[in-house]
Amino acid sequence: MPDPIRTIRTLLIVLVGLCATTGCVPLALTAVGVGMATGVSHTLGGIVYRTFAAPQARVERATVAALRQMQIKIVDNRKDKGVQVISARASDRDIDIEIEALTPNTTRIKVTAIEENGIIRDSATATEIIIQTEKLVGTG
């Protein structure tokens, strides 16, 4: 027959451990909330996207201005099936930007920066392009 004191002691240790770790969930949720505060989302493939409450033409102008400010060379700027597609080049990275009107006043931008070898995606550069675009959409 098991020792009741030992069983109670084991249960207390487990309960204390569970109570101690429940504080981690709010901290994790807070960290996620802070990380998403910028409004920039990432996918696992290194694609960065954001939705703006602004017309497509305004987001496009802001994106082109942001690329110029960052001294990123625009290689091509065309419309393909209603989606504005901007191809750009910076150092050893090919940058593809898609600007799509979801509604007349809502626009989604998707940025992918791929290193020359075609394997590594640079989400930091893609994120910065969106951040700079956001600043200009807000002012312009």
C-alpha positions in Angstrom: 0.0 0.0 0.0 1.4 3.4 -1.0 2.5 5.9 1.7 -0.3 8.5 2.0 2.1 11.2 3.2 4.4 10.6 0.2 1.4 10.7 -2.2 0.1 14.0 -0.7 3.6 15.5 -0.9 4.0 14.5 -4.6 0.6 16.0 -5.4 1.5 19.2 -3.6 4.8 19.4 -5.6 2.9 18.9 -8.9 0.3 21.5 -7.9 2.9 24.1 -6.9 4.7 23.4 -10.2 1.5 23.9 -12.2 0.6 27.0 -10.4 4.1 28.4 -10.9 4.0 27.9 -14.7 0.6 29.4 -15.2 2.1 32.8 -15.1 4.0 32.0 -18.3 0.9 32.0 -20.5 0.0 35.7 -19.9 3.7 36.6 -20.5 3.8 34.7 -23.7 0.5 36.3 -24.9 1.9 39.7 -24.0 5.0 39.1 -26.0 3.0 38.0 -29.0 0.8 41.1 -28.7 3.8 43.4 -28.5 5.4 41.6 -31.5 2.3 42.1 -33.6 1.9 45.8 -32.5 3.7 46.9 -35.6 1.0 45.3 -37.8 3.5 43.4 -39.9 2.9 39.7 -40.3 5.3 37.1 -41.5 4.8 33.7 -43.0 7.1 30.8 -42.6 8.4 31.3 -46.1 9.8 34.7 -45.2 7.1 36.6 -47.0 6.0 39.8 -45.1 2.7 41.4 -45.6 0.4 44.1 -44.2 -3.0 45.5 -44.9 -3.5 49.3 -45.0 -6.7 51.3 -44.7 -5.8 53.3 -47.8 -6.5 53.1 -51.5 -4.1 51.0 -53.7 -2.8 54.1 -55.6 -1.7 55.8 -52.3 0.0 52.6 -51.1 1.8 52.2 -54.4 3.0 55.8 -54.3 4.2 55.4 -50.8 6.0 52.1 -51.6 7.8 53.6 -54.6 8.9 56.6 -52.4 10.1 54.3 -49.7 12.2 52.3 -52.1 13.7 55.5 -53.4 14.5 56.7 -49.9 16.1 53.4 -49.1 18.0 53.6 -52.4 16.6 50.4 -53.7 16.5 50.3 -57.5 13.1 49.6 -59.1 13.6 47.2 -62.0 9.9 46.8 -63.1 6.6 48.3 -62.1 3.5 46.7 -63.8 -0.1 45.8 -63.2 -1.0 42.1 -63.5 -4.7 41.1 -63.1 -5.5 44.1 -60.9 -2.4 43.6 -58.7 0.4 46.2 -58.8 3.7 44.2 -59.0 7.0 46.0 -58.3 10.3 44.2 -58.8 13.3 45.8 -57.2 17.0 45.0 -56.5 19.2 45.9 -53.6 22.7 44.5 -53.3 22.4 40.8 -53.8 18.6 40.7 -53.1 15.7 40.5 -55.5 12.7 42.1 -54.0 9.1 41.4 -55.2 6.3 43.6 -54.0 2.6 42.9 -54.7 0.0 45.6 -53.9 -3.5 44.4 -54.1 -6.7 46.4 -53.5 -9.1 44.4 -51.3 -11.7 47.2 -51.3 -11.5 50.8 -52.7 -10.0 51.9 -49.3 -8.2 48.7 -48.2 -5.0 47.5 -49.7 -2.7 44.6 -48.9 1.0 44.7 -49.6 3.2 41.6 -49.8 7.0 41.8 -49.9 9.5 39.1 -50.5 13.3 39.7 -50.5 15.3 36.8 -51.8 19.1 36.6 -51.7 20.9 35.9 -55.0 21.3 32.2 -54.4 17.5 31.9 -54.4 17.3 30.0 -51.1 17.5 32.5 -48.3 14.7 35.0 -47.8 15.5 38.2 -46.0 12.4 39.0 -44.0 14.2 41.9 -42.2 14.6 43.8 -45.5 11.0 43.0 -46.4 9.8 44.2 -43.0 11.7 47.5 -43.3 10.2 48.2 -46.7 6.7 47.8 -45.2 7.6 50.0 -42.2 8.9 52.8 -44.4 5.9 52.5 -46.7 3.6 52.7 -43.6 5.3 55.9 -42.5 4.7 57.4 -46.0 1.1 56.2 -46.3 0.4 57.9 -42.9 1.7 61.2 -44.1 0.7 61.2 -47.7 
